[in-house]
Amino acid sequence: MTVGADRWDRDWMNLNPHSSYLKIDSSCLTWEGERFCGKEEIVKKLTSLPFTKIAHSITAQDHQPTPDNCIVSMVIGQLKADEDLIMGFHQSFLLRNINDSWVCTNDMFRLAIHNFG
């Protein structure tokens, strides 16, 4: 999974709705509690993020096969965007094999920020 993070760090600004390795039209992304459905909406959100550089460090990852031949994954790590402080993050996603290619059909991302009320 580190390969995916490295690819994201390098290529995120060049994402486009025609990138078949990323999502499909029925994919869903939940980013910090906000839901985006469909490849175009997801790419629009990801390319509108307010940073120009990002680096990830994955500290833990767990993966499980599902009964319908998918893979569910949970990743915990740290990221650094531009000159911001390093922040923790959690990401869970579902990979589905479609026509001998793995695509992300469901993705949930949150920064590990604690809001004490």
N, CA, C and O atoms as CSV, one atom per row, in Angstrom:
chain,resi,resn,atom,element,x,y,z
A,1,MET,N,N,0.818,-1.190,0.000
A,1,MET,CA,C,0.000,0.000,0.000
A,1,MET,C,C,0.864,1.256,0.000
A,1,MET,O,O,0.374,2.335,-0.336
A,2,THR,N,N,2.119,1.142,0.364
A,2,THR,CA,C,2.998,2.299,0.312
A,2,THR,C,C,3.122,2.815,-1.111
A,2,THR,O,O,3.238,4.022,-1.323
A,3,VAL,N,N,3.101,1.928,-2.080
A,3,VAL,CA,C,3.183,2.344,-3.480
A,3,VAL,C,C,2.046,3.294,-3.806
A,3,VAL,O,O,2.258,4.298,-4.485
A,4,GLY,N,N,0.846,2.996,-3.334
A,4,GLY,CA,C,-0.296,3.872,-3.578
A,4,GLY,C,C,-0.105,5.242,-2.954
A,4,GLY,O,O,-0.430,6.254,-3.574
A,5,ALA,N,N,0.416,5.289,-1.735
A,5,ALA,CA,C,0.659,6.568,-1.072
A,5,ALA,C,C,1.723,7.357,-1.824
A,5,ALA,O,O,1.579,8.565,-2.016
A,6,ASP,N,N,2.788,6.686,-2.250
A,6,ASP,CA,C,3.829,7.370,-3.019
A,6,ASP,C,C,3.274,7.917,-4.327
A,6,ASP,O,O,3.604,9.032,-4.729
A,7,ARG,N,N,2.440,7.139,-4.983
A,7,ARG,CA,C,1.841,7.592,-6.247
A,7,ARG,C,C,0.948,8.800,-5.999
A,7,ARG,O,O,0.973,9.763,-6.765
A,8,TRP,N,N,0.159,8.751,-4.931
A,8,TRP,CA,C,-0.705,9.882,-4.578
A,8,TRP,C,C,0.138,11.120,-4.308
A,8,TRP,O,O,-0.168,12.191,-4.831
A,9,ASP,N,N,1.201,11.001,-3.497
A,9,ASP,CA,C,2.053,12.141,-3.181
A,9,ASP,C,C,2.606,12.781,-4.446
A,9,ASP,O,O,2.730,14.003,-4.523
A,10,ARG,N,N,2.934,11.969,-5.427
A,10,ARG,CA,C,3.538,12.448,-6.670
A,10,ARG,C,C,2.511,12.992,-7.654
A,10,ARG,O,O,2.752,14.012,-8.300
A,11,ASP,N,N,1.363,12.316,-7.775
A,11,ASP,CA,C,0.460,12.565,-8.903
A,11,ASP,C,C,-0.871,13.228,-8.561
A,11,ASP,O,O,-1.693,13.405,-9.461
A,12,TRP,N,N,-1.126,13.601,-7.313
A,12,TRP,CA,C,-2.471,14.027,-6.941
A,12,TRP,C,C,-2.959,15.237,-7.725
A,12,TRP,O,O,-4.157,15.338,-7.988
A,13,MET,N,N,-2.091,16.150,-8.107
A,13,MET,CA,C,-2.550,17.337,-8.835
A,13,MET,C,C,-2.928,17.011,-10.271
A,13,MET,O,O,-3.587,17.819,-10.927
A,14,ASN,N,N,-2.528,15.847,-10.777
A,14,ASN,CA,C,-2.821,15.475,-12.160
A,14,ASN,C,C,-3.996,14.513,-12.279
A,14,ASN,O,O,-4.210,13.924,-13.339
A,15,LEU,N,N,-4.758,14.347,-11.201
A,15,LEU,CA,C,-5.918,13.456,-11.260
A,15,LEU,C,C,-6.938,13.998,-12.242
A,15,LEU,O,O,-7.086,15.211,-12.392
A,16,ASN,N,N,-7.634,13.104,-12.901
A,16,ASN,CA,C,-8.724,13.530,-13.767
A,16,ASN,C,C,-9.791,12.448,-13.754
A,16,ASN,O,O,-9.512,11.308,-13.382
A,17,PRO,N,N,-11.013,12.793,-14.157
A,17,PRO,CA,C,-12.100,11.819,-14.101
A,17,PRO,C,C,-11.883,10.592,-14.973
A,17,PRO,O,O,-12.621,9.616,-14.842
A,18,HIS,N,N,-10.901,10.613,-15.851
A,18,HIS,CA,C,-10.653,9.478,-16.731
A,18,HIS,C,C,-9.593,8.536,-16.167
A,18,HIS,O,O,-9.220,7.565,-16.825
A,19,SER,N,N,-9.102,8.810,-14.952
A,19,SER,CA,C,-8.098,7.956,-14.317
A,19,SER,C,C,-8.768,6.695,-13.797
A,19,SER,O,O,-9.322,6.695,-12.698
A,20,SER,N,N,-8.724,5.629,-14.572
A,20,SER,CA,C,-9.448,4.410,-14.209
A,20,SER,C,C,-8.850,3.717,-12.995
A,20,SER,O,O,-9.541,2.943,-12.331
A,21,TYR,N,N,-7.573,3.977,-12.686
A,21,TYR,CA,C,-6.977,3.298,-11.533
A,21,TYR,C,C,-7.533,3.820,-10.224
A,21,TYR,O,O,-7.361,3.176,-9.188
A,22,LEU,N,N,-8.185,4.954,-10.240
A,22,LEU,CA,C,-8.577,5.595,-8.995
A,22,LEU,C,C,-9.974,5.202,-8.530
A,22,LEU,O,O,-10.119,4.636,-7.446
A,23,LYS,N,N,-10.966,5.477,-9.293
A,23,LYS,CA,C,-12.359,5.284,-8.882
A,23,LYS,C,C,-13.184,4.894,-10.104
A,23,LYS,O,O,-12.697,4.917,-11.234
A,24,ILE,N,N,-14.447,4.534,-9.852
A,24,ILE,CA,C,-15.400,4.304,-10.936
A,24,ILE,C,C,-16.585,5.231,-10.711
A,24,ILE,O,O,-16.674,5.881,-9.670
A,25,ASP,N,N,-17.495,5.299,-11.674
A,25,ASP,CA,C,-18.605,6.245,-11.582
A,25,ASP,C,C,-19.496,6.026,-10.369
A,25,ASP,O,O,-20.139,6.969,-9.908
A,26,SER,N,N,-19.552,4.808,-9.838
A,26,SER,CA,C,-20.388,4.561,-8.662
A,26,SER,C,C,-19.598,4.628,-7.351
A,26,SER,O,O,-20.133,4.279,-6.299
A,27,SER,N,N,-18.349,5.066,-7.394
A,27,SER,CA,C,-17.533,5.171,-6.183
A,27,SER,C,C,-18.035,6.278,-5.268
A,27,SER,O,O,-18.663,7.237,-5.717
A,28,CYS,N,N,-17.749,6.129,-3.977
A,28,CYS,CA,C,-18.088,7.150,-2.982
A,28,CYS,C,C,-16.858,7.467,-2.140
A,28,CYS,O,O,-16.091,6.576,-1.774
A,29,LEU,N,N,-16.685,8.739,-1.841
A,29,LEU,CA,C,-15.632,9.224,-0.958
A,29,LEU,C,C,-16.289,10.019,0.159
A,29,LEU,O,O,-17.135,10.875,-0.101
A,30,THR,N,N,-15.906,9.744,1.398
A,30,THR,CA,C,-16.284,10.599,2.521
A,30,THR,C,C,-14.995,11.232,3.016
A,30,THR,O,O,-14.096,10.545,3.501
A,31,TRP,N,N,-14.917,12.554,2.888
A,31,TRP,CA,C,-13.713,13.302,3.253
A,31,TRP,C,C,-14.075,14.219,4.405
A,31,TRP,O,O,-14.816,15.185,4.228
A,32,GLU,N,N,-13.552,13.917,5.589
A,32,GLU,CA,C,-13.837,14.735,6.769
A,32,GLU,C,C,-15.341,14.914,6.968
A,32,GLU,O,O,-15.795,16.006,7.311
A,33,GLY,N,N,-16.110,13.856,6.758
A,33,GLY,CA,C,-17.550,13.876,6.992
A,33,GLY,C,C,-18.391,14.356,5.829
A,33,GLY,O,O,-19.619,14.307,5.906
A,34,GLU,N,N,-17.779,14.816,4.763
A,34,GLU,CA,C,-18.509,15.299,3.586
A,34,GLU,C,C,-18.456,14.228,2.497
A,34,GLU,O,O,-17.381,13.725,2.168
A,35,ARG,N,N,-19.617,13.881,1.940
A,35,ARG,CA,C,-19.684,12.775,0.975
A,35,ARG,C,C,-19.664,13.272,-0.470
A,35,ARG,O,O,-20.305,14.264,-0.815
A,36,PHE,N,N,-18.908,12.553,-1.302
A,36,PHE,CA,C,-18.800,12.834,-2.733
A,36,PHE,C,C,-19.022,11.522,-3.465
A,36,PHE,O,O,-18.401,10.512,-3.134
A,37,CYS,N,N,-19.896,11.528,-4.449
A,37,CYS,CA,C,-20.205,10.305,-5.188
A,37,CYS,C,C,-19.934,10.504,-6.671
A,37,CYS,O,O,-20.235,11.555,-7.236
A,38,GLY,N,N,-19.366,9.484,-7.286
A,38,GLY,CA,C,-19.037,9.539,-8.706
A,38,GLY,C,C,-17.624,10.041,-8.910
A,38,GLY,O,O,-17.114,10.851,-8.136
A,39,LYS,N,N,-17.006,9.549,-9.959
A,39,LYS,CA,C,-15.613,9.869,-10.241
A,39,LYS,C,C,-15.372,11.372,-10.390
A,39,LYS,O,O,-14.396,11.904,-9.863
A,40,GLU,N,N,-16.260,12.048,-11.107
A,40,GLU,CA,C,-16.041,13.481,-11.334
A,40,GLU,C,C,-16.083,14.278,-10.041
A,40,GLU,O,O,-15.230,15.137,-9.816
A,41,GLU,N,N,-17.075,14.002,-9.179
A,41,GLU,CA,C,-17.166,14.711,-7.897
A,41,GLU,C,C,-15.946,14.435,-7.031
A,41,GLU,O,O,-15.417,15.340,-6.386
A,42,ILE,N,N,-15.500,13.182,-7.017
A,42,ILE,CA,C,-14.355,12.803,-6.193
A,42,ILE,C,C,-13.089,13.497,-6.685
A,42,ILE,O,O,-12.345,14.066,-5.886
A,43,VAL,N,N,-12.842,13.456,-7.973
A,43,VAL,CA,C,-11.650,14.106,-8.527
A,43,VAL,C,C,-11.714,15.613,-8.302
A,43,VAL,O,O,-10.696,16.234,-7.994
A,44,LYS,N,N,-12.890,16.206,-8.452
A,44,LYS,CA,C,-13.045,17.650,-8.209
A,44,LYS,C,C,-12.672,17.989,-6.768
A,44,LYS,O,O,-11.975,18.974,-6.525
A,45,LYS,N,N,-13.129,17.183,-5.813
A,45,LYS,CA,C,-12.792,17.416,-4.408
A,45,LYS,C,C,-11.296,17.258,-4.178
A,45,LYS,O,O,-10.664,18.135,-3.589
A,46,LEU,N,N,-10.731,16.160,-4.631
A,46,LEU,CA,C,-9.318,15.892,-4.363
A,46,LEU,C,C,-8.397,16.922,-5.002
A,46,LEU,O,O,-7.379,17.287,-4.414
A,47,THR,N,N,-8.734,17.392,-6.186
A,47,THR,CA,C,-7.876,18.382,-6.849
A,47,THR,C,C,-8.113,19.795,-6.332
A,47,THR,O,O,-7.363,20.709,-6.676
A,48,SER,N,N,-9.154,19.994,-5.503
A,48,SER,CA,C,-9.401,21.320,-4.933
A,48,SER,C,C,-8.811,21.469,-3.535
A,48,SER,O,O,-8.953,22.525,-2.917
A,49,LEU,N,N,-8.158,20.441,-3.031
A,49,LEU,CA,C,-7.565,20.537,-1.697
A,49,LEU,C,C,-6.522,21.653,-1.695
A,49,LEU,O,O,-5.808,21.839,-2.681
A,50,PRO,N,N,-6.432,22.402,-0.579
A,50,PRO,CA,C,-5.682,23.663,-0.579
A,50,PRO,C,C,-4.176,23.547,-0.348
A,50,PRO,O,O,-3.594,24.436,0.274
A,51,PHE,N,N,-3.536,22.505,-0.816
A,51,PHE,CA,C,-2.091,22.401,-0.651
A,51,PHE,C,C,-1.446,22.121,-1.999
A,51,PHE,O,O,-2.104,21.684,-2.944
A,52,THR,N,N,-0.141,22.382,-2.068
A,52,THR,CA,C,0.578,22.127,-3.315
A,52,THR,C,C,1.531,20.946,-3.201
A,52,THR,O,O,1.894,20.340,-4.209
A,53,LYS,N,N,1.946,20.610,-1.956
A,53,LYS,CA,C,2.827,19.460,-1.724
A,53,LYS,C,C,2.231,18.622,-0.606
A,53,LYS,O,O,1.635,19.155,0.330
A,54,ILE,N,N,2.394,17.310,-0.705
A,54,ILE,CA,C,1.958,16.425,0.371
A,54,ILE,C,C,2.897,15.228,0.445
A,54,ILE,O,O,3.399,14.740,-0.568
A,55,ALA,N,N,3.119,14.772,1.669
A,55,ALA,CA,C,3.907,13.558,1.898
A,55,ALA,C,C,3.198,12.732,2.964
A,55,ALA,O,O,2.731,13.270,3.967
A,56,HIS,N,N,3.120,11.427,2.743
A,56,HIS,CA,C,2.472,10.487,3.664
A,56,HIS,C,C,3.518,9.573,4.293
A,56,HIS,O,O,4.530,9.238,3.677
A,57,SER,N,N,3.249,9.185,5.520
A,57,SER,CA,C,4.002,8.120,6.169
A,57,SER,C,C,2.976,7.177,6.781
A,57,SER,O,O,2.243,7.563,7.692
A,58,ILE,N,N,2.917,5.957,6.292
A,58,ILE,CA,C,1.958,4.978,6.794
A,58,ILE,C,C,2.593,4.255,7.974
A,58,ILE,O,O,3.664,3.662,7.847
A,59,THR,N,N,1.915,4.310,9.139
A,59,THR,CA,C,2.461,3.686,10.341
A,59,THR,C,C,1.817,2.342,10.649
A,59,THR,O,O,2.433,1.505,11.309
A,60,ALA,N,N,0.592,2.117,10.186
A,60,ALA,CA,C,-0.075,0.823,10.378
A,60,ALA,C,C,-1.091,0.636,9.268
A,60,ALA,O,O,-1.684,1.598,8.779
A,61,GLN,N,N,-1.282,-0.612,8.878
A,61,GLN,CA,C,-2.284,-0.917,7.860
A,61,GLN,C,C,-2.797,-2.330,8.076
A,61,GLN,O,O,-2.040,-3.240,8.414
A,62,ASP,N,N,-4.083,-2.491,7.876
A,62,ASP,CA,C,-4.722,-3.795,7.999
A,62,ASP,C,C,-5.591,-4.014,6.771
A,62,ASP,O,O,-6.231,-3.085,6.280
A,63,HIS,N,N,-5.610,-5.249,6.278
A,63,HIS,CA,C,-6.365,-5.588,5.074
A,63,HIS,C,C,-7.063,-6.921,5.304
A,63,HIS,O,O,-6.501,-7.835,5.908
A,64,GLN,N,N,-8.294,-7.021,4.816
A,64,GLN,CA,C,-9.046,-8.271,4.931
A,64,GLN,C,C,-9.764,-8.551,3.622
A,64,GLN,O,O,-10.279,-7.633,2.983
A,65,PRO,N,N,-9.801,-9.819,3.222
A,65,PRO,CA,C,-10.645,-10.178,2.073
A,65,PRO,C,C,-12.106,-10.201,2.524
A,65,PRO,O,O,-12.400,-10.487,3.685
A,66,THR,N,N,-12.999,-9.904,1.612
A,66,THR,CA,C,-14.428,-9.979,1.909
A,66,THR,C,C,-15.010,-11.199,1.198
A,66,THR,O,O,-14.395,-11.724,0.270
A,67,PRO,N,N,-16.191,-11.656,1.624
A,67,PRO,CA,C,-16.797,-12.831,0.981
A,67,PRO,C,C,-17.068,-12.645,-0.514
A,67,PRO,O,O,-17.130,-13.625,-1.256
A,68,ASP,N,N,-17.232,-11.389,-0.964
A,68,ASP,CA,C,-17.505,-11.147,-2.385
A,68,ASP,C,C,-16.239,-10.761,-3.159
A,68,ASP,O,O,-16.309,-10.052,-4.162
A,69,ASN,N,N,-15.075,-11.239,-2.679
A,69,ASN,CA,C,-13.790,-11.070,-3.370
A,69,ASN,C,C,-13.315,-9.631,-3.483
A,69,ASN,O,O,-12.663,-9.266,-4.461
A,70,CYS,N,N,-13.633,-8.820,-2.500
A,70,CYS,CA,C,-13.095,-7.464,-2.412
A,70,CYS,C,C,-12.015,-7.460,-1.333
A,70,CYS,O,O,-11.746,-8.483,-0.703
A,71,ILE,N,N,-11.410,-6.313,-1.134
A,71,ILE,CA,C,-10.443,-6.133,-0.055
A,71,ILE,C,C,-10.841,-4.876,0.705
A,71,ILE,O,O,-10.975,-3.802,0.117
A,72,VAL,N,N,-11.028,-5.014,2.011
A,72,VAL,CA,C,-11.298,-3.851,2.852
A,72,VAL,C,C,-9.990,-3.519,3.575
A,72,VAL,O,O,-9.319,-4.404,4.105
A,73,SER,N,N,-9.639,-2.226,3.586
A,73,SER,CA,C,-8.355,-1.798,4.144
A,73,SER,C,C,-8.538,-0.636,5.100
A,73,SER,O,O,-9.409,0.213,4.915
A,74,MET,N,N,-7.700,-0.613,6.126
A,74,MET,CA,C,-7.645,0.511,7.052
A,74,MET,C,C,-6.183,0.937,7.150
A,74,MET,O,O,-5.295,0.109,7.355
A,75,VAL,N,N,-5.950,2.224,7.004
A,75,VAL,CA,C,-4.594,2.759,7.037
A,75,VAL,C,C,-4.546,3.873,8.076
A,75,VAL,O,O,-5.438,4.719,8.138
A,76,ILE,N,N,-3.507,3.861,8.879
A,76,ILE,CA,C,-3.262,4.925,9.847
A,76,ILE,C,C,-1.870,5.458,9.559
A,76,ILE,O,O,-0.942,4.694,9.294
A,77,GLY,N,N,-1.735,6.774,9.613
A,77,GLY,CA,C,-0.422,7.334,9.352
A,77,GLY,C,C,-0.352,8.808,9.667
A,77,GLY,O,O,-1.185,9.358,10.387
A,78,GLN,N,N,0.659,9.426,9.109
A,78,GLN,CA,C,0.863,10.856,9.263
A,78,GLN,C,C,1.037,11.463,7.885
A,78,GLN,O,O,1.505,10.811,6.951
A,79,LEU,N,N,0.649,12.730,7.778
A,79,LEU,CA,C,0.869,13.438,6.522
A,79,LEU,C,C,1.362,14.837,6.809
A,79,LEU,O,O,1.116,15.405,7.873
A,80,LYS,N,N,2.058,15.370,5.840
A,80,LYS,CA,C,2.541,16.746,5.909
A,80,LYS,C,C,2.161,17.421,4.609
A,80,LYS,O,O,2.571,16.999,3.528
A,81,ALA,N,N,1.369,18.480,4.730
A,81,ALA,CA,C,0.934,19.246,3.565
A,81,ALA,C,C,1.617,20.611,3.595
A,81,ALA,O,O,1.531,21.337,4.586
A,82,ASP,N,N,2.288,20.949,2.512
A,82,ASP,CA,C,3.029,22.206,2.409
A,82,ASP,C,C,3.915,22.383,3.640
A,82,ASP,O,O,4.703,21.497,3.972
A,83,GLU,N,N,3.788,23.523,4.314
A,83,GLU,CA,C,4.614,23.797,5.497
A,83,GLU,C,C,3.834,23.601,6.793
A,83,GLU,O,O,4.290,24.022,7.856
A,84,ASP,N,N,2.662,22.967,6.719
A,84,ASP,CA,C,1.859,22.712,7.917
A,84,ASP,C,C,2.569,21.721,8.833
A,84,ASP,O,O,3.497,21.022,8.425
A,85,LEU,N,N,2.107,21.682,10.080
A,85,LEU,CA,C,2.612,20.683,11.013
A,85,LEU,C,C,2.193,19.291,10.549
A,85,LEU,O,O,1.220,19.148,9.809
A,86,ILE,N,N,2.909,18.289,10.973
A,86,ILE,CA,C,2.556,16.901,10.666
A,86,ILE,C,C,1.260,16.557,11.387
A,86,ILE,O,O,1.095,16.876,12.565
A,87,MET,N,N,0.340,15.906,10.678
A,87,MET,CA,C,-0.960,15.537,11.237
A,87,MET,C,C,-1.183,14.044,11.054
A,87,MET,O,O,-0.738,13.455,10.069
A,88,GLY,N,N,-1.872,13.439,12.008
A,88,GLY,CA,C,-2.259,12.048,11.867
A,88,GLY,C,C,-3.479,11.931,10.969
A,88,GLY,O,O,-4.251,12.879,10.832
A,89,PHE,N,N,-3.652,10.760,10.354
A,89,PHE,CA,C,-4.845,10.520,9.542
A,89,PHE,C,C,-5.257,9.059,9.641
A,89,PHE,O,O,-4.458,8.183,9.973
A,90,HIS,N,N,-6.534,8.825,9.343
A,90,HIS,CA,C,-7.115,7.482,9.257
A,90,HIS,C,C,-7.796,7.390,7.908
A,90,HIS,O,O,-8.446,8.342,7.477
A,91,GLN,N,N,-7.660,6.270,7.240
A,91,GLN,CA,C,-8.343,6.071,5.963
A,91,GLN,C,C,-8.773,4.613,5.861
A,91,GLN,O,O,-7.992,3.698,6.120
A,92,SER,N,N,-10.023,4.419,5.481
A,92,SER,CA,C,-10.558,3.078,5.235
A,92,SER,C,C,-11.099,3.057,3.819
A,92,SER,O,O,-11.705,4.028,3.368
A,93,PHE,N,N,-10.883,1.953,3.116
A,93,PHE,CA,C,-11.385,1.889,1.749
A,93,PHE,C,C,-11.656,0.455,1.338
A,93,PHE,O,O,-11.152,-0.496,1.936
A,94,LEU,N,N,-12.464,0.329,0.302
A,94,LEU,CA,C,-12.832,-0.969,-0.252
A,94,LEU,C,C,-12.330,-1.038,-1.685
A,94,LEU,O,O,-12.637,-0.172,-2.505
A,95,LEU,N,N,-11.555,-2.078,-1.978
A,95,LEU,CA,C,-11.066,-2.307,-3.337
A,95,LEU,C,C,-11.863,-3.448,-3.947
A,95,LEU,O,O,-12.072,-4.484,-3.316
A,96,ARG,N,N,-12.298,-3.250,-5.166
A,96,ARG,CA,C,-13.089,-4.259,-5.875
A,96,ARG,C,C,-12.369,-4.594,-7.183
A,96,ARG,O,O,-11.872,-3.702,-7.871
A,97,ASN,N,N,-12.317,-5.872,-7.516
A,97,ASN,CA,C,-11.695,-6.287,-8.767
A,97,ASN,C,C,-12.748,-6.242,-9.871
A,97,ASN,O,O,-13.720,-6.996,-9.856
A,98,ILE,N,N,-12.533,-5.349,-10.820
A,98,ILE,CA,C,-13.438,-5.189,-11.957
A,98,ILE,C,C,-12.615,-5.354,-13.227
A,98,ILE,O,O,-11.697,-4.576,-13.486
A,99,ASN,N,N,-12.942,-6.359,-14.008
A,99,ASN,CA,C,-12.224,-6.631,-15.266
A,99,ASN,C,C,-10.717,-6.751,-15.051
A,99,ASN,O,O,-9.926,-6.173,-15.797
A,100,ASP,N,N,-10.329,-7.505,-14.027
A,100,ASP,CA,C,-8.922,-7.750,-13.695
A,100,ASP,C,C,-8.149,-6.500,-13.293
A,100,ASP,O,O,-6.924,-6.467,-13.412
A,101,SER,N,N,-8.854,-5.465,-12.814
A,101,SER,CA,C,-8.202,-4.268,-12.280
A,101,SER,C,C,-8.819,-3.954,-10.924
A,101,SER,O,O,-10.032,-4.072,-10.748
A,102,TRP,N,N,-7.997,-3.560,-9.975
A,102,TRP,CA,C,-8.497,-3.177,-8.664
A,102,TRP,C,C,-8.869,-1.706,-8.689
A,102,TRP,O,O,-8.065,-0.854,-9.068
A,103,VAL,N,N,-10.098,-1.420,-8.281
A,103,VAL,CA,C,-10.562,-0.034,-8.217
A,103,VAL,C,C,-11.117,0.229,-6.824
A,103,VAL,O,O,-11.624,-0.675,-6.160
A,104,CYS,N,N,-11.016,1.460,-6.401
A,104,CYS,CA,C,-11.521,1.870,-5.096
A,104,CYS,C,C,-12.978,2.287,-5.263
A,104,CYS,O,O,-13.274,3.274,-5.936
A,105,THR,N,N,-13.885,1.530,-4.646
A,105,THR,CA,C,-15.311,1.855,-4.763
A,105,THR,C,C,-15.812,2.664,-3.578
A,105,THR,O,O,-16.791,3.400,-3.702
A,106,ASN,N,N,-15.159,2.538,-2.436
A,106,ASN,CA,C,-15.565,3.266,-1.234
A,106,ASN,C,C,-14.308,3.707,-0.496
A,106,ASN,O,O,-13.365,2.934,-0.334
A,107,ASP,N,N,-14.308,4.975,-0.046
A,107,ASP,CA,C,-13.122,5.543,0.583
A,107,ASP,C,C,-13.575,6.516,1.664
A,107,ASP,O,O,-14.418,7.376,1.409
A,108,MET,N,N,-13.024,6.386,2.870
A,108,MET,CA,C,-13.341,7.299,3.970
A,108,MET,C,C,-12.035,7.806,4.566
A,108,MET,O,O,-11.153,7.020,4.913
A,109,PHE,N,N,-11.919,9.137,4.683
A,109,PHE,CA,C,-10.683,9.763,5.153
A,109,PHE,C,C,-11.000,10.771,6.247
A,109,PHE,O,O,-11.949,11.548,6.134
A,110,ARG,N,N,-10.200,10.752,7.304
A,110,ARG,CA,C,-10.298,11.745,8.376
A,110,ARG,C,C,-8.904,12.052,8.906
A,110,ARG,O,O,-8.059,11.169,9.049
A,111,LEU,N,N,-8.692,13.339,9.195
A,111,LEU,CA,C,-7.508,13.716,9.951
A,111,LEU,C,C,-7.735,13.287,11.393
A,111,LEU,O,O,-8.869,13.289,11.870
A,112,ALA,N,N,-6.678,12.924,12.080
A,112,ALA,CA,C,-6.789,12.486,13.478
A,112,ALA,C,C,-6.668,13.706,14.384
A,112,ALA,O,O,-5.672,13.899,15.082
A,113,ILE,N,N,-7.714,14.518,14.347
A,113,ILE,CA,C,-7.762,15.740,15.150
A,113,ILE,C,C,-8.816,15.535,16.225
A,113,ILE,O,O,-9.934,15.109,15.936
A,114,HIS,N,N,-8.462,15.833,17.445
A,114,HIS,CA,C,-9.393,15.652,18.560
A,114,HIS,C,C,-10.021,16.997,18.908
A,114,HIS,O,O,-9.320,17.939,19.277
A,115,ASN,N,N,-11.325,17.080,18.789
A,115,ASN,CA,C,-12.060,18.297,19.134
A,115,ASN,C,C,-12.730,18.091,20.487
A,115,ASN,O,O,-13.756,17.420,20.589
A,116,PHE,N,N,-12.149,18.665,21.501
A,116,PHE,CA,C,-12.725,18.539,22.836
A,116,PHE,C,C,-13.672,19.705,23.060
A,116,PHE,O,O,-13.270,20.865,22.969
A,117,GLY,N,N,-14.931,19.398,23.352
A,117,GLY,CA,C,-15.966,20.417,23.503
A,117,GLY,C,C,-16.029,20.930,24.878
A,117,GLY,O,O,-16.850,21.797,25.176
